[in-house]
Structures are given as C-alpha cells and as structure tokens.
Amino acid sequence: MQPAYYENFEEIKNKFWSMLDDAVTNRGSPFRIPVFICAYQDEIDGRIVVLRKSDRSNNLLQFHTDLRSPKVDILMKNNSASLVFYDKEEKIQLRVKVECEVNNQNSVTEESWKKTQHISRRCYLTDSPPGTVSESPTSGMISKLEDFDYTMEQSEKGYKNFAVIKCKIKSIEWLYLAAKGHRRAKFNIEKNLNTWMVP
C-alpha cells in the first residue's frame, strides 16, 4: 500500500515539512544534517550543515556558521545556494533552492545565540578563521577551550563571529523512491506552482 503522499501534492508538502520540523530538534534525523552548496564563478563548494530552524509559514530554513568562514564570503558575492536532504529509511530526497541572507550581531543572531549551548559556543572562539592553514593538526583553540574550561560569560566573546544563514526557499524538488515506481515533484514557491516530473 502506497503512502498518502505518493501522488498528492498537499500530502507531500505535509510530509517533508514534518520531516524538516522534526530535524531541528531530533539529533537522529537524517534531515538534520543536509549538504549545503554555494558557488561564485569557478569557486563551487559544498559541506554538511546543521539545520537549526524550519519555518513553513515563511518558507525559511536556517543554520549557523562562523562569520569568517569561506562560505560567507561566497554568499556575499552570490546569495543563491542549494540544500540537499536525504533520508535513506524514508527513501525521500529534497533538493531545495534558496536565497541566503547572512545575519551577524542583529535580532536574528541574538535570538539564536541565546539558545546556543556552552559546548557549541567554543567553535566561535578560535583566533584564526575556519579554513586557515596550520603547520600542525589543530582544533584552532587553546587547550583551555578544548577542555571546556571557560565560563558562559567568557563565551560571549564568540558572538561577534557567530552568523545565522537565513535561507529563503525558492523551490523544492521532492523525490520518493518506491518499488512500484518512483515519484518526483517540484514545488515552485515563488510562482506557487506544483508540477510532477519524471524521476
């Protein structure tokens, strides 16, 4: 028996939004760690990010990064990017095209920073930017930070490097792998247009 979302646009949307919403809090969800791809001219780059917010009513997704990260530099030049999600058990892939907004030291980052745990804040306390060449293997942190020997108050120094990437969804391509026959659909958010596609 095929699921309700096999051939129904609304059910598909309900399904993938419920998976995205769940991924924000469920550390075990495969949708929690999508691949994020951005590019400028011949500089094309992809990496895993952690989904931090899912907002169906505003068609938004969010993740955190270091303001000094190379991807921020790329996004400043070209804010078009893509997120790819895949859940092996559900046999569902999402390819999400987005326009990105880099937030730093504003109301968006304030809200997210307050929710960022002590253990996670150390990522933003490194002296050198992510991707800096090093002569030896390093976390980029002084050993005191590696041992979590710092207070919540001291962690506030990292706020200046903390950025929230707000991703405004332009379109979502859905692929469901089924023995009876795969199903693929595209949801063009900008044009409010849903179309079936050959998988």
N, C-alpha and C positions, 0 to 999 in steps of 0.2 A: 504494500500500500504506500502510495506516494504522500509526502507531507503536504500540508495546506499551501505551503509556499512554492510548490512545484510549478504551477502555472498561473500564479495570481500576483500581480504587481504589489498590491497593498500588503499581502501576507509576506512577500519577500522583504519589503521595507520594514515591517514589524520585526521580522526575524533578524535582519542584520543590525538594526538599531538596538535590539535587545542584547545582541552579542557584543556590540560596541559599549553599551552602557555597563554590562557585566564586567568587561575587561578593565574598566577604570579601577574597580575595587578587587577584582578576583586575580590574584597573582598567578594562578594556574591557567588562566585563559590564554590560548594561543594568540588571540586578537590583542592581547596586552602589549605585545612587542612587534609592531609592524616594521616593515622596511620603509625608510623614508628616502626618497630620491630627489635630488635637486641638481640643477645644471646651469652653467653660464658659458656660452661658446663651447670650447672643447673641454671644459672642466665639468665632468659629469661624476657625481658622487652619490653613493648610497650607504646607509647604515641602519642599524636597529635603533629604534627609539622606544620610549615607554609612554603609552597612551595615558594621559592624565585627566582628560575631560572629554566627554561626549555630550553634545547638545543638539538633540534632534530639532527642537523648535527653531533654532537659529542656524542649523546646518553647519555646526562647528566641531572641530576636533582640536585638542591641544596637547603639546608635550613641552618638556623643559629642556634647556640646554645652557651651556656657558656662552655668554655674550662674545667671548674671544674665540669661539670655535670657528673653523674654516667654513662650515655650512652657513653661518650667519653672514659672512662676507659674500657668499654666493647669493643668498636670498636678498641681500641689499641691492644686488645687481639685477636679479631675476626672481621675482616672488612666486612664480609658477612652479609647482612641485607635485609629487605624487606619493601616495602611501599605498603599500600593498599588504593586505592581511590574508592569512591562510589558516584555516582550521582543518587539520587532517581528519579528525574524527567526524566532524560535521560535513566534510567534503565541500567546503564553501570557501571561495576566494573572492576578495573585494579588491578592485583597483580604483583608488579614489584620487581624482584630480582636484588640486586645491590651489588657492591663492593664500600666501602666507604673510602674516604680519608679525614683525619682531617687537616684542614688548620688553622694556627694561626700565626699572625704577618708576613704575606707574601703578595705577589702581589694579590692573590685571596681575602684575607681578607681586604686588603687596598681598593680594588675596591668596595666591598660590604659595608664596614664601612662608606665610603663617602656617600652612598645612605641611610644609616640608620638614621631615623628621631630622633630628640631630645627626643621625648616621649619614643621611644623604647630603647634608649641607657642606660636608668636608670637600666634596667634589669642586665646590666653587671657591675654595680657599687656597688653591695652588698659586704659587708665584708666577709660574710660566703658563701661557695659554695651552689648551689641548692641541696636540699635534706638534709641539716643539721638539726638535731633535735633541736627544740626550746622549751623552757618552757612555752611560751605563743604564741597566734596567731600572726603571723608577716609576713610582706612582705620581711623582710630581709634588708629593707632600713631605714636609718634615716628619720625622719619625713620631713626634708627639701627636701629630694629627692622625697618623696611621693607627696609633694606639687609642684613638678616640679621647685623647687627653686634652679636651677643650670644652669650654662651657657653651651653653646655648647663647649666652651674651657674646662670647668671642666669635661664634659662628656668624653673627650679624655682619662681619666684615665681608663675607662672601656674597652678600646681597647685591653689591654693585656689579658682580659678574653673572648674576642669575637672570636668565631670559626665559620668557614664555613665548613659544611659537604658536600663534593662533592660526588655525588652518580653516579658511572659509571654503566649503565644498562647492565645486563647480559641477562635478558629475561623479557618479558611482557606477562601475561595471561589476555586475554580480555573475559569478559562475558557480553552478551547483553540479557536482559530478554524481551521476546516477546510472545504475546498471541499465535501466530501461531507456536511458537517453539523457545526456547532459542538457542543462538549461542555462541560457545566458541572457541577461537583460541589461539594458543601460538606462540609468535614471539621470537625465539632464536637469539638474536643479535650476540652473539659470533660465532655461526655457520651459520648465515644468513639463517635460516631455519624457514619457516612458516608452522604450522600444525593445522588442525581442530581437535577439541576434543569433546567428549560427555559432554554436560553441567552438 
